[in-house]
């Protein structure tokens, strides 16, 4: 079995010790999905380098992006 991928939370919980799924921590570590960023402690889509504010990020969109990235990583490794 492969390693499970952690999805980022859609909003930061503002705890001092950041949780593993914190969007701010994932952005810093570089594990945030491609095309996503953090704006005012919320997860947002990034289009052409600018955050797209207003629409909420849905979990199924995140899952689809993470799966796509995981498959692309496997193809590069092979």
N, C-alpha and C positions, 0 to 999 in steps of 0.2 A: 504494500500500500504506500502511496505517496504522502508527502507532507501536506496537511490541510492549509489552505490559504486563509488568512484572517481578513475579513472585510472591515473596512474602517467604519466607525460610527458616523452618522450624518451630522452630529453636533457634539462639540467637546463638552465634557462634564465638569470642567474647570477644577479638577482636583490637583493638589500640589504634586503628588506622585502620579504622573500620567499613566493611564491604563495602557494595555498593549494595543488596543484598537483605536486609540486617540488619533484623530486626523492630523493634529499638529505633530505628534511623535512620528507618525508614518511619513509625513512630508519631510521631516528632518532626516529620517533614516533612508528615504528614497524608496519606500515600499508602497507608496500611494499609487493607485492605478493610473495609467497614462491618460491624459485628458482631464484629470481632476486636480483641484487645488483647494486651498483653505482661505476663506474670506470671512473675517469677523467671527472666528471660531466655528464656522459651519463649512461643511463639505460642499463644493460647487464645481460645476463643469467649467473648464477653461477652453475658450475658443480664441485662437490667434493671440495667445499670451494675455488675454484679458478675462477676468472672471465673469461668468454669465450669472448675474444675480437675479433673483426673483423666482425661478423655478426650483422646486424641491428635488433633491436627488432621490430616486427610488431604489429600493434594495435590488429588484430584479435587473435594473440597468447595471448596477455595480457587479452583480454576480456574472452577468454576461461579459462584461469587460475583463473581469479577473480570469474567467475561463479562457477567453481569447488570448490573453497574455500568457497564461500557463501553457497553452498549446504551442504558441509561437516560441516559447523558451525551450520546449521539448524538441521542436524541429531544429533549432539552432544547435542543440547539444548533439543531435544525431548525425 
